[in-house]
Amino acid sequence: MESSLTIRPYRISDLDDVLETLKAALGESPILKRTPALWAWKHEHNPFGPSLVLVAEMGGRLAGVRALMRWDLALPDGTLLRCLRAVDTATHPDFERRGIFRKLTNDAVEVARQKNYDLIFNTPNDRSGAGYLTMGWRRVGTIGVMLRPLMSRGAKVDPDSPPDPADFFEPVPAPFAAGEVPQRSSSGLRTPRSREYLAWRFNGHPSVKYRATSDEKATVVARANIRQGRKEVVLSDILGRANRRSVAALARKARATYVAGWFSPRSPERRAAILAGMVPVPGVRSLTLVARPLRELPMDVFDLANWDLAMSDLELL
Ligand SMILES: CC(C)(COP(=O)(O)OP(=O)(O)OC[C@H]1O[C@@H](n2cnc3c(N)ncnc32)[C@H](O)[C@@H]1OP(=O)(O)O)[C@@H](O)C(=O)NCCC(=O)NCCS
């Protein structure tokens, strides 16, 4: 019954039910287990601050969850936008199509407005994407894939086993021994790569083990993945002065079928990746970026050309 729907802020005692709901609605994969550690990493340890989380109760049960991660984005002139990322939304399958996602999301937008956030952005799947577009979100654009096939094709591997970085890379270290953080100017909205952010993003993930190759100019960060039984190395980010040689070094050290990644057009990282043999695959869409400004903003956020992103900004693995 619609009348018994209650929306309220998340409490720590909801955690088991929330994870159960996420599991029931979204499932799991070998590298994406809905564990308390993953929840804590995303929603409690995030250096931008704890997430804004609402839950829905119906008939005495937890029926839905809506989490907005805090996320800062810098404009090219350095001004920070206080943003939120709409992630981890799920309605328990027993309660679908009763308006729970809509109510949770609209209420969360209201809270975000009251707290003076500037913008919400996310990369929804096809199921929730349609719903966002009816709630004031608009499409920014599609994110493609850049690929470089590798010589070491290797045998197919079990798609249900978690990838072991030792099988995918010649020994390369985990990222960052807390060194200096190289920043660059940006051509659009960009996540500031503070030391704190990088440590959380690449060293703190509870289940994904990032690896990095570094030279005097740049650090290339990647992770191992298995896609359709093939070994994939995902080029997550390039920090410092991106150059062809740094990406080529990663490709040399990767024992996978291919290297995949994505960087915004006009970014130095994209240029370096292309010079190192990574090719944008025509017609392939990996994600769709959508956004909902919460006030008048100094740039057109619905133009993908105004975003300066790497794969590390888009996926939360
Ligand atoms: C997607 C999901 C969150 C929708 O939750 P819900 O509570 O059933 O959604 P609502 O009843 O509030 O529907 C709101 C709008 O979303 C869209 N929508 C919801 N479910 C949809 C579906 N299965 N197919 C297409 N559109 C859908 C519709 O526009 C709907 O409006 P309408 O009912 O007026 O047509 C829910 O199905 C779910 O948890 N799915 C699995 C998890 C998931 O995909 N999460 C998104 C991760 S990005």
PDBQT file of the ligand as one rigid body, heavy atoms in Angstrom, charges set to zero:
ROOT
HETATM    1  C1  LIG A 401      15.502   0.708 -11.483  1.00  0.00    +0.000 C 
HETATM    2  C2  LIG A 401      14.798   0.642 -10.135  1.00  0.00    +0.000 C 
HETATM    3  C3  LIG A 401      15.658   1.408  -9.111  1.00  0.00    +0.000 C 
HETATM    4  C4  LIG A 401      13.430   1.305 -10.245  1.00  0.00    +0.000 C 
HETATM    5  O1  LIG A 401      12.809   1.252  -8.953  1.00  0.00    +0.000 OA
HETATM    6  P1  LIG A 401      11.238   1.338  -8.754  1.00  0.00    +0.000 P 
HETATM    7  O2  LIG A 401      10.989   1.694  -7.333  1.00  0.00    +0.000 OA
HETATM    8  O3  LIG A 401      10.593   0.127  -9.262  1.00  0.00    +0.000 OA
HETATM    9  O4  LIG A 401      10.900   2.562  -9.714  1.00  0.00    +0.000 OA
HETATM   10  P2  LIG A 401       9.615   3.532  -9.654  1.00  0.00    +0.000 P 
HETATM   11  O5  LIG A 401       8.391   2.726  -9.423  1.00  0.00    +0.000 OA
HETATM   12  O6  LIG A 401       9.858   4.649  -8.714  1.00  0.00    +0.000 OA
HETATM   13  O7  LIG A 401       9.637   4.072 -11.137  1.00  0.00    +0.000 OA
HETATM   14  C5  LIG A 401      10.073   5.372 -11.476  1.00  0.00    +0.000 C 
HETATM   15  C6  LIG A 401      10.311   5.454 -12.964  1.00  0.00    +0.000 C 
HETATM   16  O8  LIG A 401      11.476   4.733 -13.307  1.00  0.00    +0.000 OA
HETATM   17  C7  LIG A 401      11.309   4.130 -14.603  1.00  0.00    +0.000 C 
HETATM   18  N1  LIG A 401      11.374   2.668 -14.445  1.00  0.00    +0.000 N 
HETATM   19  C8  LIG A 401      11.337   1.970 -13.301  1.00  0.00    +0.000 A 
HETATM   20  N2  LIG A 401      11.480   0.656 -13.547  1.00  0.00    +0.000 NA
HETATM   21  C9  LIG A 401      11.627   0.530 -14.871  1.00  0.00    +0.000 A 
HETATM   22  C10 LIG A 401      11.795  -0.571 -15.737  1.00  0.00    +0.000 A 
HETATM   23  N3  LIG A 401      11.839  -1.832 -15.291  1.00  0.00    +0.000 N 
HETATM   24  N4  LIG A 401      11.895  -0.340 -17.062  1.00  0.00    +0.000 NA
HETATM   25  C11 LIG A 401      11.823   0.922 -17.547  1.00  0.00    +0.000 A 
HETATM   26  N5  LIG A 401      11.649   2.015 -16.761  1.00  0.00    +0.000 NA
HETATM   27  C12 LIG A 401      11.546   1.819 -15.453  1.00  0.00    +0.000 A 
HETATM   28  C13 LIG A 401       9.969   4.566 -15.091  1.00  0.00    +0.000 C 
HETATM   29  O9  LIG A 401      10.141   5.780 -15.788  1.00  0.00    +0.000 OA
HETATM   30  C14 LIG A 401       9.229   4.825 -13.798  1.00  0.00    +0.000 C 
HETATM   31  O10 LIG A 401       8.194   5.722 -13.919  1.00  0.00    +0.000 OA
HETATM   32  P3  LIG A 401       6.699   5.157 -14.225  1.00  0.00    +0.000 P 
HETATM   33  O11 LIG A 401       6.424   4.023 -13.253  1.00  0.00    +0.000 OA
HETATM   34  O12 LIG A 401       5.846   6.363 -13.978  1.00  0.00    +0.000 OA
HETATM   35  O13 LIG A 401       6.726   4.681 -15.624  1.00  0.00    +0.000 OA
HETATM   36  C15 LIG A 401      14.561  -0.803  -9.670  1.00  0.00    +0.000 C 
HETATM   37  O14 LIG A 401      13.924  -1.515 -10.683  1.00  0.00    +0.000 OA
HETATM   38  C16 LIG A 401      15.808  -1.539  -9.306  1.00  0.00    +0.000 C 
HETATM   39  O15 LIG A 401      16.223  -1.516  -8.159  1.00  0.00    +0.000 OA
HETATM   40  N6  LIG A 401      16.425  -2.201 -10.302  1.00  0.00    +0.000 N 
HETATM   41  C17 LIG A 401      17.610  -2.932 -10.093  1.00  0.00    +0.000 C 
HETATM   42  C18 LIG A 401      18.707  -2.055  -9.591  1.00  0.00    +0.000 C 
HETATM   43  C19 LIG A 401      19.136  -1.002 -10.590  1.00  0.00    +0.000 C 
HETATM   44  O16 LIG A 401      19.105  -1.230 -11.770  1.00  0.00    +0.000 OA
HETATM   45  N7  LIG A 401      19.559   0.143 -10.035  1.00  0.00    +0.000 N 
HETATM   46  C20 LIG A 401      20.052   1.209 -10.821  1.00  0.00    +0.000 C 
HETATM   47  C21 LIG A 401      21.541   1.197 -10.757  1.00  0.00    +0.000 C 
HETATM   48  S1  LIG A 401      22.197   2.491 -11.693  1.00  0.00    +0.000 SA
ENDROOT
TORSDOF 0
